[in-house]
């Protein structure tokens, strides 16, 4: 009901803005407002047309530059986004939203030091922005500075106890620190706030796997699959739960589907390292060890990022927690670990 009400309001607003622009095509504020409606509807190309026209009419319109930058960010056009945020910040140096949003772009580009600089600056201007604290916490987490990450997530949650994203970030940090009971508490709270948060269901399921609570893990993976039926990672971890529960047929089916989905992504972009390492892991899980090793070696030879290598090692660690005597997993973990030493 609420969604249909919002859609109705958006359509009405677009009609109103269209009438205004028919009378005056150069009404800058209307162009920007309509662009924002398109932006919220994820009609990004339409939004860009309106923002482009508004900025053409007034090159120093800070709000239009910033929201166009945010649109580019959501389209993953990071270089274009940076240009717009740079211009907006040059015009308004204390524009904390633009500074923090630029930090999010640097974060997405794995330029973590620059991301931290922007988050620090935004927090210095306004220390009560829970989403910026959570963003900085997530950056610290990816840099494996877990204690600093926890401090930021704690502050963000204190400011906004209903911030499911911050709760999830803190839960994930606890998970990476192997503080599983605390991780579960945060994931429980996040799922209570948003029962359809598929990523959290999968991640909580992974915690249950580490705690050998395989039936609980399976329940979470099943619920996540109802929300995202083509989630190859969820298929993989559900297969691990099936294997641990001595249900080999179900495990084989899930692994075959996980391999198929990841293979399709690999054909489209073999240098999507996150997917490539996952595909190698899936082949390992189905005992196609030579293929798994070949893909791991390919990723290492082609300059996979250190962050992705660290994540791949953690995934092998989790696999070995469930299957500690898997010789090939131990060998491939050693291969990845040696790449970090070079």
WOTA-V707249 format. One record per residue. N is the residue number from 1. SS is DSSP state (H for helix, E for strand, L for the rest). PHI is phi in whole degrees, -180 to 180 (none if undefined). Layout:
BEGIN
n->N ss->SS phi->PHI
n->N ss->SS phi->PHI
END
This chain:
BEGIN
n->1 ss->L phi->none
n->2 ss->H phi->-64
n->3 ss->H phi->-62
n->4 ss->H phi->-64
n->5 ss->H phi->-65
n->6 ss->H phi->-64
n->7 ss->H phi->-60
n->8 ss->H phi->-60
n->9 ss->H phi->-63
n->10 ss->H phi->-63
n->11 ss->H phi->-63
n->12 ss->H phi->-63
n->13 ss->H phi->-62
n->14 ss->H phi->-62
n->15 ss->H phi->-63
n->16 ss->H phi->-62
n->17 ss->H phi->-65
n->18 ss->H phi->-62
n->19 ss->H phi->-64
n->20 ss->H phi->-61
n->21 ss->H phi->-73
n->22 ss->H phi->-68
n->23 ss->H phi->-76
n->24 ss->L phi->-136
n->25 ss->L phi->-63
n->26 ss->L phi->-105
n->27 ss->L phi->-77
n->28 ss->H phi->-59
n->29 ss->H phi->-63
n->30 ss->H phi->-68
n->31 ss->H phi->-58
n->32 ss->H phi->-67
n->33 ss->H phi->-64
n->34 ss->H phi->-66
n->35 ss->H phi->-59
n->36 ss->H phi->-66
n->37 ss->H phi->-64
n->38 ss->H phi->-58
n->39 ss->H phi->-58
n->40 ss->H phi->-69
n->41 ss->L phi->-90
n->42 ss->L phi->63
n->43 ss->L phi->-95
n->44 ss->H phi->-68
n->45 ss->H phi->-64
n->46 ss->H phi->-63
n->47 ss->H phi->-61
n->48 ss->H phi->-60
n->49 ss->H phi->-59
n->50 ss->H phi->-68
n->51 ss->H phi->-66
n->52 ss->H phi->-58
n->53 ss->H phi->-65
n->54 ss->H phi->-63
n->55 ss->H phi->-72
n->56 ss->H phi->-63
n->57 ss->H phi->-74
n->58 ss->L phi->-141
n->59 ss->L phi->-62
n->60 ss->L phi->-107
n->61 ss->L phi->-77
n->62 ss->H phi->-61
n->63 ss->H phi->-61
n->64 ss->H phi->-66
n->65 ss->H phi->-61
n->66 ss->H phi->-67
n->67 ss->H phi->-73
n->68 ss->H phi->-68
n->69 ss->H phi->-60
n->70 ss->H phi->-66
n->71 ss->H phi->-64
n->72 ss->H phi->-59
n->73 ss->H phi->-61
n->74 ss->H phi->-68
n->75 ss->L phi->-88
n->76 ss->L phi->63
n->77 ss->L phi->-96
n->78 ss->H phi->-68
n->79 ss->H phi->-65
n->80 ss->H phi->-63
n->81 ss->H phi->-62
n->82 ss->H phi->-60
n->83 ss->H phi->-59
n->84 ss->H phi->-67
n->85 ss->H phi->-67
n->86 ss->H phi->-59
n->87 ss->H phi->-66
n->88 ss->H phi->-63
n->89 ss->H phi->-72
n->90 ss->H phi->-63
n->91 ss->H phi->-78
n->92 ss->L phi->-141
n->93 ss->L phi->-61
n->94 ss->L phi->-102
n->95 ss->L phi->-80
n->96 ss->H phi->-64
n->97 ss->H phi->-63
n->98 ss->H phi->-67
n->99 ss->H phi->-64
n->100 ss->H phi->-66
n->101 ss->H phi->-67
n->102 ss->H phi->-64
n->103 ss->H phi->-59
n->104 ss->H phi->-65
n->105 ss->H phi->-67
n->106 ss->H phi->-58
n->107 ss->H phi->-59
n->108 ss->H phi->-64
n->109 ss->L phi->-88
n->110 ss->L phi->61
n->111 ss->L phi->-99
n->112 ss->H phi->-69
n->113 ss->H phi->-63
n->114 ss->H phi->-69
n->115 ss->H phi->-60
n->116 ss->H phi->-62
n->117 ss->H phi->-58
n->118 ss->H phi->-69
n->119 ss->H phi->-63
n->120 ss->H phi->-60
n->121 ss->H phi->-64
n->122 ss->H phi->-64
n->123 ss->H phi->-70
n->124 ss->H phi->-65
n->125 ss->H phi->-73
n->126 ss->L phi->-145
n->127 ss->L phi->-81
n->128 ss->L phi->-106
n->129 ss->L phi->-90
n->130 ss->H phi->-63
n->131 ss->H phi->-70
n->132 ss->H phi->-74
n->133 ss->H phi->-59
n->134 ss->H phi->-66
n->135 ss->H phi->-65
n->136 ss->H phi->-67
n->137 ss->H phi->-59
n->138 ss->H phi->-65
n->139 ss->H phi->-66
n->140 ss->H phi->-59
n->141 ss->H phi->-60
n->142 ss->H phi->-68
n->143 ss->L phi->-87
n->144 ss->L phi->63
n->145 ss->L phi->-95
n->146 ss->H phi->-68
n->147 ss->H phi->-64
n->148 ss->H phi->-67
n->149 ss->H phi->-60
n->150 ss->H phi->-61
n->151 ss->H phi->-58
n->152 ss->H phi->-68
n->153 ss->H phi->-63
n->154 ss->H phi->-59
n->155 ss->H phi->-65
n->156 ss->H phi->-62
n->157 ss->H phi->-71
n->158 ss->H phi->-64
n->159 ss->H phi->-71
n->160 ss->L phi->-144
n->161 ss->L phi->-61
n->162 ss->L phi->-95
n->163 ss->L phi->-81
n->164 ss->H phi->-62
n->165 ss->H phi->-66
n->166 ss->H phi->-67
n->167 ss->H phi->-60
n->168 ss->H phi->-65
n->169 ss->H phi->-62
n->170 ss->H phi->-68
n->171 ss->H phi->-60
n->172 ss->H phi->-65
n->173 ss->H phi->-64
n->174 ss->H phi->-59
n->175 ss->H phi->-62
n->176 ss->H phi->-66
n->177 ss->L phi->-87
n->178 ss->L phi->62
n->179 ss->L phi->-97
n->180 ss->H phi->-69
n->181 ss->H phi->-64
n->182 ss->H phi->-68
n->183 ss->H phi->-60
n->184 ss->H phi->-60
n->185 ss->H phi->-58
n->186 ss->H phi->-68
n->187 ss->H phi->-65
n->188 ss->H phi->-59
n->189 ss->H phi->-64
n->190 ss->H phi->-63
n->191 ss->H phi->-70
n->192 ss->H phi->-64
n->193 ss->H phi->-73
n->194 ss->L phi->-143
n->195 ss->L phi->-64
n->196 ss->L phi->-101
n->197 ss->L phi->-85
n->198 ss->H phi->-60
n->199 ss->H phi->-60
n->200 ss->H phi->-70
n->201 ss->H phi->-59
n->202 ss->H phi->-64
n->203 ss->H phi->-68
n->204 ss->H phi->-63
n->205 ss->H phi->-59
n->206 ss->H phi->-66
n->207 ss->H phi->-63
n->208 ss->H phi->-59
n->209 ss->H phi->-59
n->210 ss->H phi->-64
n->211 ss->L phi->-88
n->212 ss->L phi->62
n->213 ss->L phi->-96
n->214 ss->H phi->-68
n->215 ss->H phi->-69
n->216 ss->H phi->-64
n->217 ss->H phi->-60
n->218 ss->H phi->-60
n->219 ss->H phi->-61
n->220 ss->H phi->-66
n->221 ss->H phi->-65
n->222 ss->H phi->-63
n->223 ss->H phi->-65
n->224 ss->H phi->-65
n->225 ss->H phi->-66
n->226 ss->H phi->-65
n->227 ss->H phi->-86
n->228 ss->L phi->-137
n->229 ss->L phi->-71
n->230 ss->L phi->-106
n->231 ss->L phi->-85
n->232 ss->H phi->-65
n->233 ss->H phi->-65
n->234 ss->H phi->-64
n->235 ss->H phi->-60
n->236 ss->H phi->-64
n->237 ss->H phi->-69
n->238 ss->H phi->-66
n->239 ss->H phi->-62
n->240 ss->H phi->-63
n->241 ss->H phi->-64
n->242 ss->H phi->-61
n->243 ss->H phi->-62
n->244 ss->H phi->-65
n->245 ss->L phi->-91
n->246 ss->L phi->60
n->247 ss->L phi->-121
n->248 ss->H phi->-65
n->249 ss->H phi->-64
n->250 ss->H phi->-64
n->251 ss->H phi->-62
n->252 ss->H phi->-61
n->253 ss->H phi->-62
n->254 ss->H phi->-64
n->255 ss->H phi->-66
n->256 ss->H phi->-61
n->257 ss->H phi->-68
n->258 ss->H phi->-63
n->259 ss->H phi->-61
n->260 ss->H phi->-61
n->261 ss->H phi->-65
n->262 ss->H phi->-68
n->263 ss->H phi->-63
n->264 ss->H phi->-62
n->265 ss->H phi->-66
n->266 ss->H phi->-64
n->267 ss->H phi->-64
n->268 ss->H phi->-75
n->269 ss->L phi->-154
n->270 ss->L phi->-72
n->271 ss->L phi->-105
n->272 ss->L phi->-81
n->273 ss->H phi->-64
n->274 ss->H phi->-59
n->275 ss->H phi->-67
n->276 ss->H phi->-64
n->277 ss->H phi->-64
n->278 ss->H phi->-62
n->279 ss->H phi->-60
n->280 ss->H phi->-59
n->281 ss->H phi->-65
n->282 ss->H phi->-64
n->283 ss->H phi->-63
n->284 ss->H phi->-60
n->285 ss->H phi->-66
n->286 ss->L phi->-98
n->287 ss->L phi->68
n->288 ss->L phi->-94
n->289 ss->H phi->-63
n->290 ss->H phi->-59
n->291 ss->H phi->-66
n->292 ss->H phi->-59
n->293 ss->H phi->-63
n->294 ss->H phi->-59
n->295 ss->H phi->-70
n->296 ss->H phi->-58
n->297 ss->H phi->-65
n->298 ss->H phi->-60
n->299 ss->H phi->-60
n->300 ss->H phi->-67
n->301 ss->H phi->-73
n->302 ss->L phi->-98
n->303 ss->L phi->83
n->304 ss->L phi->-57
n->305 ss->L phi->-66
n->306 ss->H phi->-60
n->307 ss->H phi->-60
n->308 ss->H phi->-67
n->309 ss->H phi->-66
n->310 ss->H phi->-59
n->311 ss->H phi->-63
n->312 ss->H phi->-64
n->313 ss->H phi->-65
n->314 ss->H phi->-61
n->315 ss->H phi->-65
n->316 ss->H phi->-68
n->317 ss->H phi->-60
n->318 ss->H phi->-64
n->319 ss->H phi->-59
n->320 ss->H phi->-73
n->321 ss->H phi->-64
n->322 ss->H phi->-83
n->323 ss->L phi->-125
n->324 ss->L phi->-64
n->325 ss->L phi->-101
n->326 ss->L phi->-79
n->327 ss->H phi->-62
n->328 ss->H phi->-68
n->329 ss->H phi->-64
n->330 ss->H phi->-62
n->331 ss->H phi->-65
n->332 ss->H phi->-71
n->333 ss->H phi->-62
n->334 ss->H phi->-63
n->335 ss->H phi->-59
n->336 ss->H phi->-67
n->337 ss->H phi->-62
n->338 ss->H phi->-67
n->339 ss->H phi->-66
n->340 ss->H phi->-73
n->341 ss->H phi->-81
n->342 ss->L phi->-76
END
